[in-house]
Amino acid sequence: MISTVLNRREFSARVASLFPALTIAGTAFGTASSASATAAADQISHSAETIHQEVVFKASRKRVYEALTDAKQFTQVTELSPVKNAPPAEISPNVGGAFSCFGGVIVGRHVELVPNERIVQAWRVSYWDPGIYSIAKFELKEEAGGTKLIFDHAGFPIGKAESLLSGWNEHYWDPLQKYLA
């Protein structure tokens, strides 16, 4: 039986001889890992835009909810907006049902309807690329003397936030304030 016993000097020399091989292997693995990370980073958007607004109305949650989900009432809201002579709004009262307002410029489907509490819609502007829908969420909270509407809008095309923000104020919140007054 042959026994190999290394002294400290021999052991250190052999371990040191492994470093160049480990460095090369580490570089190769690092490159592959880095390439995978770069590819994954190219597939994830880090510049998504969202809109968050909180608006208080001097009306009950029931009244605000109905103004947003009843076609006749929303048509009256539309008449108080800058959009003149738009055809009547079409709004299904059911989850999964379609809606169309402002003459078909805004269309979508109800994802969730919790009466007097929450409305979630797959929402789009008709001139966006086909198949592009955003999510518009209207949360209704009781507030002294009225209702606080907490609104979040996400998933719309990048670069559209300013225009959409202006549209929500001019075509929804301002006319809704007038309608509910």
Secondary structure as UniProt FT lines:
FT   HELIX           8..42
FT   STRAND          50..57
FT   HELIX           61..69
FT   HELIX           71..79
FT   STRAND          90..91
FT   TURN            95..96
FT   STRAND          98..101
FT   TURN            102..105
FT   STRAND          106..114
FT   TURN            115..117
FT   STRAND          118..125
FT   TURN            126..127
FT   TURN            130..131
FT   STRAND          134..143
FT   TURN            144..145
FT   STRAND          146..154
FT   TURN            158..159
FT   HELIX           161..167
FT   HELIX           168..173
FT   HELIX           174..180
//
